[in-house]
Amino acid sequence: MVKQLLLIEDDATIIDFMEVVLSKENYLLKVAKTGMEALTFLQTESFDLLLLDLGLPDIDGIDLLKIVRKRMTIPIIILSARTNELEKVKALDHGADDYVTKPFGTHELLARIRTSLRHSTNQVIESPTIKNKDLKIDFEKQLLYKLGKEVHLTKNEYRILKVLFENLGKVVTYNTLMTAVWGPYAGDSQILRVNMSNIRKKMEYNTLEPEYLTTEIGVGYRMKDYRE
């Protein structure tokens, strides 16, 4: 089934580039050049994913993100020239599924789109297990397997991995992980870093070149998605 995407962007160069790239991948693309135009489209049409620029002429992209997220669960990828880590964290904490910094490569963008669309589809079909390359997590038994062998995890290590597996391919912020594991009043993130270090030692083949867990510096962590 052909996927329809909504690009919310006022830069003509970016719009032209996106139209060429996405049409080659057989996506249908609609373009809104303002936040109000985007809201009008969202009220009258159905979309599978939003590509949202933060620097819109009529409304700040973060404010638009908040409005959209309150109304629907559609995947949202931020496209922005803002490289400040706090901006990335703010967008992700307010419900963005991913954040791509301009300028971006074609292959990276398409991979992020595929991941977000796949995650959206998988939310409908809930499964007690997820297999990701050599790893498999069993949510009912609360166990992780690597090449079929159980990986011993502490309760907190499992809770961290559960959140990351539920968001395969997406950046999960430090704050989201801390809250999910230690509650809304979690303090120093050092405890999270210690747990992530231990998880990598148990899960990765080479901790210096992690195959599964990547760090988005200043923002959070991403579990790479190897599913077909």
Phi and psi restraints in degrees (value plus and minus 20) as a CYANA .aco file:
   2 VAL   PHI     -90.2   -50.2
   2 VAL   PSI     113.4   153.4
   3 LYS   PHI    -113.8   -73.8
   3 LYS   PSI     117.5   157.5
   4 GLN   PHI    -125.8   -85.8
   4 GLN   PSI     106.3   146.3
   5 LEU   PHI    -131.7   -91.7
   5 LEU   PSI     129.0   169.0
   6 LEU   PHI    -133.0   -93.0
   6 LEU   PSI      98.4   138.4
   7 LEU   PHI    -117.6   -77.6
   7 LEU   PSI     102.3   142.3
   8 ILE   PHI    -129.0   -89.0
   8 ILE   PSI      79.7   119.7
   9 GLU   PHI    -180.5  -140.5
   9 GLU   PSI     118.9   158.9
  10 ASP   PHI    -130.4   -90.4
  10 ASP   PSI     -19.9    20.1
  11 ASP   PHI    -106.0   -66.0
  11 ASP   PSI      95.0   135.0
  12 ALA   PHI     -80.5   -40.5
  12 ALA   PSI     -56.2   -16.2
  13 THR   PHI     -84.7   -44.7
  13 THR   PSI     -64.9   -24.9
  14 ILE   PHI     -84.7   -44.7
  14 ILE   PSI     -61.5   -21.5
  15 ILE   PHI     -80.3   -40.3
  15 ILE   PSI     -68.1   -28.1
  16 ASP   PHI     -80.4   -40.4
  16 ASP   PSI     -63.7   -23.7
  17 PHE   PHI     -81.3   -41.3
  17 PHE   PSI     -66.6   -26.6
  18 MET   PHI     -85.9   -45.9
  18 MET   PSI     -57.3   -17.3
  19 GLU   PHI     -83.0   -43.0
  19 GLU   PSI     -60.9   -20.9
  20 VAL   PHI     -88.1   -48.1
  20 VAL   PSI     -69.9   -29.9
  21 VAL   PHI     -82.9   -42.9
  21 VAL   PSI     -67.8   -27.8
  22 LEU   PHI     -94.4   -54.4
  22 LEU   PSI     -51.7   -11.7
  23 SER   PHI     -86.2   -46.2
  23 SER   PSI     -54.5   -14.5
  24 LYS   PHI     -84.7   -44.7
  24 LYS   PSI     -47.3    -7.3
  25 GLU   PHI    -114.3   -74.3
  25 GLU   PSI      -9.8    30.2
  26 ASN   PHI      45.8    85.8
  26 ASN   PSI       9.8    49.8
  27 TYR   PHI    -111.3   -71.3
  27 TYR   PSI     125.5   165.5
  28 LEU   PHI    -108.9   -68.9
  28 LEU   PSI     112.5   152.5
  29 LEU   PHI    -143.8  -103.8
  29 LEU   PSI     109.4   149.4
  30 LYS   PHI    -133.6   -93.6
  30 LYS   PSI     122.9   162.9
  31 VAL   PHI    -138.8   -98.8
  31 VAL   PSI     110.0   150.0
  32 ALA   PHI    -137.8   -97.8
  32 ALA   PSI     107.7   147.7
  33 LYS   PHI    -113.3   -73.3
  33 LYS   PSI     -26.0    14.0
  34 THR   PHI    -158.5  -118.5
  34 THR   PSI     143.9   183.9
  35 GLY   PHI     -85.6   -45.6
  35 GLY   PSI     -59.5   -19.5
  36 MET   PHI     -86.6   -46.6
  36 MET   PSI     -58.3   -18.3
  37 GLU   PHI     -84.1   -44.1
  37 GLU   PSI     -59.2   -19.2
  38 ALA   PHI     -82.8   -42.8
  38 ALA   PSI     -64.3   -24.3
  39 LEU   PHI     -83.2   -43.2
  39 LEU   PSI     -55.4   -15.4
  40 THR   PHI     -84.9   -44.9
  40 THR   PSI     -65.7   -25.7
  41 PHE   PHI     -80.3   -40.3
  41 PHE   PSI     -61.9   -21.9
  42 LEU   PHI     -87.9   -47.9
  42 LEU   PSI     -43.6    -3.6
  43 GLN   PHI    -101.0   -61.0
  43 GLN   PSI     -44.3    -4.3
  44 THR   PHI    -132.2   -92.2
  44 THR   PSI     -35.8     4.2
  45 GLU   PHI    -152.3  -112.3
  45 GLU   PSI     145.2   185.2
  46 SER   PHI    -128.0   -88.0
  46 SER   PSI     111.6   151.6
  47 PHE   PHI    -146.8  -106.8
  47 PHE   PSI     133.7   173.7
  48 ASP   PHI    -115.0   -75.0
  48 ASP   PSI     -40.1    -0.1
  49 LEU   PHI    -184.1  -144.1
  49 LEU   PSI     126.5   166.5
  50 LEU   PHI    -130.4   -90.4
  50 LEU   PSI     118.5   158.5
  51 LEU   PHI    -134.0   -94.0
  51 LEU   PSI      90.6   130.6
  52 LEU   PHI    -137.3   -97.3
  52 LEU   PSI     101.4   141.4
  53 ASP   PHI    -104.4   -64.4
  53 ASP   PSI     120.8   160.8
  54 LEU   PHI    -101.2   -61.2
  54 LEU   PSI     -44.9    -4.9
  55 GLY   PHI    -115.2   -75.2
  55 GLY   PSI      48.1    88.1
  56 LEU   PHI    -108.6   -68.6
  56 LEU   PSI     135.3   175.3
  57 PRO   PHI     -92.8   -52.8
  57 PRO   PSI     -42.5    -2.5
  58 ASP   PHI    -134.8   -94.8
  58 ASP   PSI     -40.3    -0.3
  59 ILE   PHI    -172.7  -132.7
  59 ILE   PSI     122.9   162.9
  60 ASP   PHI     -87.1   -47.1
  60 ASP   PSI     119.6   159.6
  61 GLY   PHI     -79.0   -39.0
  61 GLY   PSI     -54.4   -14.4
  62 ILE   PHI     -84.1   -44.1
  62 ILE   PSI     -60.8   -20.8
  63 ASP   PHI     -84.9   -44.9
  63 ASP   PSI     -59.7   -19.7
  64 LEU   PHI     -85.9   -45.9
  64 LEU   PSI     -60.1   -20.1
  65 LEU   PHI     -77.1   -37.1
  65 LEU   PSI     -65.8   -25.8
  66 LYS   PHI     -80.3   -40.3
  66 LYS   PSI     -63.4   -23.4
  67 ILE   PHI     -82.4   -42.4
  67 ILE   PSI     -68.4   -28.4
  68 VAL   PHI     -85.0   -45.0
  68 VAL   PSI     -63.4   -23.4
  69 ARG   PHI     -85.2   -45.2
  69 ARG   PSI     -49.8    -9.8
  70 LYS   PHI     -88.9   -48.9
  70 LYS   PSI     -46.0    -6.0
  71 ARG   PHI    -116.9   -76.9
  71 ARG   PSI     -48.7    -8.7
  72 MET   PHI    -173.6  -133.6
  72 MET   PSI     143.5   183.5
  73 THR   PHI    -123.4   -83.4
  73 THR   PSI      -4.8    35.2
  74 ILE   PHI     -75.2   -35.2
  74 ILE   PSI     118.8   158.8
  75 PRO   PHI     -80.3   -40.3
  75 PRO   PSI     117.7   157.7
  76 ILE   PHI    -150.5  -110.5
  76 ILE   PSI     102.7   142.7
  77 ILE   PHI    -129.9   -89.9
  77 ILE   PSI     105.6   145.6
  78 ILE   PHI    -102.9   -62.9
  78 ILE   PSI     112.0   152.0
  79 LEU   PHI    -136.3   -96.3
  79 LEU   PSI      93.5   133.5
  80 SER   PHI    -171.3  -131.3
  80 SER   PSI     130.2   170.2
  81 ALA   PHI    -105.7   -65.7
  81 ALA   PSI     -25.8    14.2
  82 ARG   PHI     -94.0   -54.0
  82 ARG   PSI      95.9   135.9
  83 THR   PHI    -121.9   -81.9
  83 THR   PSI     -22.5    17.5
  84 ASN   PHI     -81.9   -41.9
  84 ASN   PSI     109.3   149.3
  85 GLU   PHI     -81.6   -41.6
  85 GLU   PSI     -53.9   -13.9
  86 LEU   PHI     -84.6   -44.6
  86 LEU   PSI     -54.8   -14.8
  87 GLU   PHI     -85.2   -45.2
  87 GLU   PSI     -61.5   -21.5
  88 LYS   PHI     -83.5   -43.5
  88 LYS   PSI     -66.6   -26.6
  89 VAL   PHI     -81.2   -41.2
  89 VAL   PSI     -63.8   -23.8
  90 LYS   PHI     -79.1   -39.1
  90 LYS   PSI     -65.9   -25.9
  91 ALA   PHI     -83.7   -43.7
  91 ALA   PSI     -64.8   -24.8
  92 LEU   PHI     -87.6   -47.6
  92 LEU   PSI     -59.7   -19.7
  93 ASP   PHI     -88.3   -48.3
  93 ASP   PSI     -44.8    -4.8
  94 HIS   PHI    -111.5   -71.5
  94 HIS   PSI     -10.7    29.3
  95 GLY   PHI      93.8   133.8
  95 GLY   PSI     -19.0    21.0
  96 ALA   PHI     -87.2   -47.2
  96 ALA   PSI     125.3   165.3
  97 ASP   PHI    -106.3   -66.3
  97 ASP   PSI     -45.7    -5.7
  98 ASP   PHI    -181.6  -141.6
  98 ASP   PSI     149.1   189.1
  99 TYR   PHI    -161.7  -121.7
  99 TYR   PSI      96.5   136.5
 100 VAL   PHI    -134.2   -94.2
 100 VAL   PSI     104.1   144.1
 101 THR   PHI    -108.2   -68.2
 101 THR   PSI     112.9   152.9
 102 LYS   PHI     -97.1   -57.1
 102 LYS   PSI     124.4   164.4
 103 PRO   PHI     -95.1   -55.1
 103 PRO   PSI     129.5   169.5
 104 PHE   PHI    -146.6  -106.6
 104 PHE   PSI     135.9   175.9
 105 GLY   PHI    -104.3   -64.3
 105 GLY   PSI     132.0   172.0
 106 THR   PHI     -80.2   -40.2
 106 THR   PSI     -66.6   -26.6
 107 HIS   PHI     -85.1   -45.1
 107 HIS   PSI     -59.8   -19.8
 108 GLU   PHI     -83.0   -43.0
 108 GLU   PSI     -67.0   -27.0
 109 LEU   PHI     -80.2   -40.2
 109 LEU   PSI     -67.5   -27.5
 110 LEU   PHI     -83.0   -43.0
 110 LEU   PSI     -57.3   -17.3
 111 ALA   PHI     -85.0   -45.0
 111 ALA   PSI     -61.4   -21.4
 112 ARG   PHI     -85.4   -45.4
 112 ARG   PSI     -58.8   -18.8
 113 ILE   PHI     -84.0   -44.0
 113 ILE   PSI     -66.8   -26.8
 114 ARG   PHI     -79.9   -39.9
 114 ARG   PSI     -62.2   -22.2
 115 THR   PHI     -83.6   -43.6
 115 THR   PSI     -65.7   -25.7
 116 SER   PHI     -84.9   -44.9
 116 SER   PSI     -60.1   -20.1
 117 LEU   PHI     -86.5   -46.5
 117 LEU   PSI     -60.4   -20.4
 118 ARG   PHI     -85.7   -45.7
 118 ARG   PSI     -61.7   -21.7
 119 HIS   PHI     -82.5   -42.5
 119 HIS   PSI     -60.6   -20.6
 120 SER   PHI     -83.2   -43.2
 120 SER   PSI     -61.5   -21.5
 121 THR   PHI     -86.8   -46.8
 121 THR   PSI     -61.1   -21.1
 122 ASN   PHI     -90.1   -50.1
 122 ASN   PSI     -39.9     0.1
 123 GLN   PHI     -86.1   -46.1
 123 GLN   PSI     -48.1    -8.1
 124 VAL   PHI     -94.9   -54.9
 124 VAL   PSI     -58.4   -18.4
 125 ILE   PHI    -121.9   -81.9
 125 ILE   PSI      72.9   112.9
 126 GLU   PHI     -98.5   -58.5
 126 GLU   PSI     112.5   152.5
 127 SER   PHI    -145.3  -105.3
 127 SER   PSI     124.2   164.2
 128 PRO   PHI     -92.7   -52.7
 128 PRO   PSI     -32.1     7.9
 129 THR   PHI    -156.5  -116.5
 129 THR   PSI     132.5   172.5
 130 ILE   PHI    -152.3  -112.3
 130 ILE   PSI     107.7   147.7
 131 LYS   PHI    -125.1   -85.1
 131 LYS   PSI     108.2   148.2
 132 ASN   PHI    -153.5  -113.5
 132 ASN   PSI      74.3   114.3
 133 LYS   PHI      39.8    79.8
 133 LYS   PSI    -139.7   -99.7
 134 ASP   PHI    -104.7   -64.7
 134 ASP   PSI     -21.4    18.6
 135 LEU   PHI    -126.1   -86.1
 135 LEU   PSI     127.9   167.9
 136 LYS   PHI    -162.5  -122.5
 136 LYS   PSI     111.6   151.6
 137 ILE   PHI    -131.5   -91.5
 137 ILE   PSI     115.7   155.7
 138 ASP   PHI    -131.3   -91.3
 138 ASP   PSI      87.8   127.8
 139 PHE   PHI     -91.3   -51.3
 139 PHE   PSI     -51.3   -11.3
 140 GLU   PHI     -90.4   -50.4
 140 GLU   PSI     -64.4   -24.4
 141 LYS   PHI    -106.7   -66.7
 141 LYS   PSI     -31.1     8.9
 142 GLN   PHI      37.0    77.0
 142 GLN   PSI      31.7    71.7
 143 LEU   PHI    -151.8  -111.8
 143 LEU   PSI     131.3   171.3
 144 LEU   PHI    -137.3   -97.3
 144 LEU   PSI     117.3   157.3
 145 TYR   PHI    -141.7  -101.7
 145 TYR   PSI     122.5   162.5
 146 LYS   PHI    -145.4  -105.4
 146 LYS   PSI      98.9   138.9
 147 LEU   PHI      32.0    72.0
 147 LEU   PSI      17.6    57.6
 148 GLY   PHI      65.1   105.1
 148 GLY   PSI     -26.4    13.6
 149 LYS   PHI    -123.9   -83.9
 149 LYS   PSI     118.3   158.3
 150 GLU   PHI     -86.0   -46.0
 150 GLU   PSI     115.6   155.6
 151 VAL   PHI    -120.9   -80.9
 151 VAL   PSI     100.6   140.6
 152 HIS   PHI     -91.6   -51.6
 152 HIS   PSI     105.0   145.0
 153 LEU   PHI    -147.2  -107.2
 153 LEU   PSI     128.2   168.2
 154 THR   PHI     -95.6   -55.6
 154 THR   PSI     148.1   188.1
 155 LYS   PHI     -79.0   -39.0
 155 LYS   PSI     -63.2   -23.2
 156 ASN   PHI     -89.8   -49.8
 156 ASN   PSI     -56.3   -16.3
 157 GLU   PHI     -83.1   -43.1
 157 GLU   PSI     -61.2   -21.2
 158 TYR   PHI     -84.2   -44.2
 158 TYR   PSI     -62.9   -22.9
 159 ARG   PHI     -81.1   -41.1
 159 ARG   PSI     -59.2   -19.2
 160 ILE   PHI     -84.0   -44.0
 160 ILE   PSI     -67.9   -27.9
 161 LEU   PHI     -85.6   -45.6
 161 LEU   PSI     -53.9   -13.9
 162 LYS   PHI     -78.5   -38.5
 162 LYS   PSI     -66.8   -26.8
 163 VAL   PHI     -84.1   -44.1
 163 VAL   PSI     -61.8   -21.8
 164 LEU   PHI     -87.3   -47.3
 164 LEU   PSI     -59.3   -19.3
 165 PHE   PHI     -88.8   -48.8
 165 PHE   PSI     -53.3   -13.3
 166 GLU   PHI     -90.2   -50.2
 166 GLU   PSI     -35.2     4.8
 167 ASN   PHI    -146.3  -106.3
 167 ASN   PSI      22.8    62.8
 168 LEU   PHI     -72.6   -32.6
 168 LEU   PSI     111.2   151.2
 169 GLY   PHI      64.2   104.2
 169 GLY   PSI     -30.0    10.0
 170 LYS   PHI    -123.8   -83.8
 170 LYS   PSI     132.3   172.3
 171 VAL   PHI     -97.2   -57.2
 171 VAL   PSI     109.8   149.8
 172 VAL   PHI    -132.9   -92.9
 172 VAL   PSI     101.0   141.0
 173 THR   PHI     -90.0   -50.0
 173 THR   PSI     138.6   178.6
 174 TYR   PHI     -75.1   -35.1
 174 TYR   PSI     -64.5   -24.5
 175 ASN   PHI     -81.9   -41.9
 175 ASN   PSI     -61.4   -21.4
 176 THR   PHI     -82.3   -42.3
 176 THR   PSI     -65.1   -25.1
 177 LEU   PHI     -86.8   -46.8
 177 LEU   PSI     -64.0   -24.0
 178 MET   PHI     -80.2   -40.2
 178 MET   PSI     -63.8   -23.8
 179 THR   PHI     -86.6   -46.6
 179 THR   PSI     -61.1   -21.1
 180 ALA   PHI     -85.0   -45.0
 180 ALA   PSI     -53.7   -13.7
 181 VAL   PHI    -116.2   -76.2
 181 VAL   PSI     -64.7   -24.7
 182 TRP   PHI    -132.7   -92.7
 182 TRP   PSI     -19.3    20.7
 183 GLY   PHI      74.1   114.1
 183 GLY   PSI     151.8   191.8
 184 PRO   PHI     -87.0   -47.0
 184 PRO   PSI     -34.5     5.5
 185 TYR   PHI    -127.3   -87.3
 185 TYR   PSI       0.9    40.9
 186 ALA   PHI     -80.1   -40.1
 186 ALA   PSI     121.6   161.6
 187 GLY   PHI    -121.0   -81.0
 187 GLY   PSI    -134.6   -94.6
 188 ASP   PHI     -79.7   -39.7
 188 ASP   PSI     111.8   151.8
 189 SER   PHI     -97.7   -57.7
 189 SER   PSI     -20.1    19.9
 190 GLN   PHI     -78.5   -38.5
 190 GLN   PSI     -56.5   -16.5
 191 ILE   PHI     -84.3   -44.3
 191 ILE   PSI     -53.8   -13.8
 192 LEU   PHI     -87.4   -47.4
 192 LEU   PSI     -64.0   -24.0
 193 ARG   PHI     -81.5   -41.5
 193 ARG   PSI     -59.0   -19.0
 194 VAL   PHI     -83.7   -43.7
 194 VAL   PSI     -65.2   -25.2
 195 ASN   PHI     -83.6   -43.6
 195 ASN   PSI     -60.6   -20.6
 196 MET   PHI     -85.1   -45.1
 196 MET   PSI     -57.8   -17.8
 197 SER   PHI     -82.2   -42.2
 197 SER   PSI     -63.0   -23.0
 198 ASN   PHI     -86.7   -46.7
 198 ASN   PSI     -59.3   -19.3
 199 ILE   PHI     -82.4   -42.4
 199 ILE   PSI     -64.0   -24.0
 200 ARG   PHI     -80.9   -40.9
 200 ARG   PSI     -61.7   -21.7
 201 LYS   PHI     -81.1   -41.1
 201 LYS   PSI     -55.1   -15.1
 202 LYS   PHI    -103.4   -63.4
 202 LYS   PSI     -47.1    -7.1
 203 MET   PHI    -127.1   -87.1
 203 MET   PSI     -56.0   -16.0
 204 GLU   PHI    -104.7   -64.7
 204 GLU   PSI     131.3   171.3
 205 TYR   PHI     -96.9   -56.9
 205 TYR   PSI     -53.9   -13.9
 206 ASN   PHI    -161.9  -121.9
 206 ASN   PSI      89.8   129.8
 207 THR   PHI     -88.7   -48.7
 207 THR   PSI     -40.6    -0.6
 208 LEU   PHI     -97.5   -57.5
 208 LEU   PSI     -44.4    -4.4
 209 GLU   PHI    -150.3  -110.3
 209 GLU   PSI      53.3    93.3
 210 PRO   PHI     -80.1   -40.1
 210 PRO   PSI     113.9   153.9
 211 GLU   PHI    -109.9   -69.9
 211 GLU   PSI     -46.9    -6.9
 212 TYR   PHI    -132.1   -92.1
 212 TYR   PSI     -72.5   -32.5
 213 LEU   PHI    -117.8   -77.8
 213 LEU   PSI      97.8   137.8
 214 THR   PHI    -132.7   -92.7
 214 THR   PSI     128.6   168.6
 215 THR   PHI    -119.5   -79.5
 215 THR   PSI     105.9   145.9
 216 GLU   PHI    -114.2   -74.2
 216 GLU   PSI      76.9   116.9
 217 ILE   PHI     -72.8   -32.8
 217 ILE   PSI     107.3   147.3
 218 GLY   PHI      59.3    99.3
 218 GLY   PSI     -24.2    15.8
 219 VAL   PHI    -140.3  -100.3
 219 VAL   PSI     -76.6   -36.6
 220 GLY   PHI     151.2   191.2
 220 GLY   PSI    -168.0  -128.0
 221 TYR   PHI    -150.2  -110.2
 221 TYR   PSI     135.8   175.8
 222 ARG   PHI    -153.9  -113.9
 222 ARG   PSI     109.6   149.6
 223 MET   PHI    -112.7   -72.7
 223 MET   PSI      97.2   137.2
 224 LYS   PHI     -82.0   -42.0
 224 LYS   PSI     122.6   162.6
 225 ASP   PHI    -124.4   -84.4
 225 ASP   PSI      91.5   131.5
 226 TYR   PHI    -124.7   -84.7
 226 TYR   PSI     -13.0    27.0
 227 ARG   PHI     -89.8   -49.8
 227 ARG   PSI     128.6   168.6
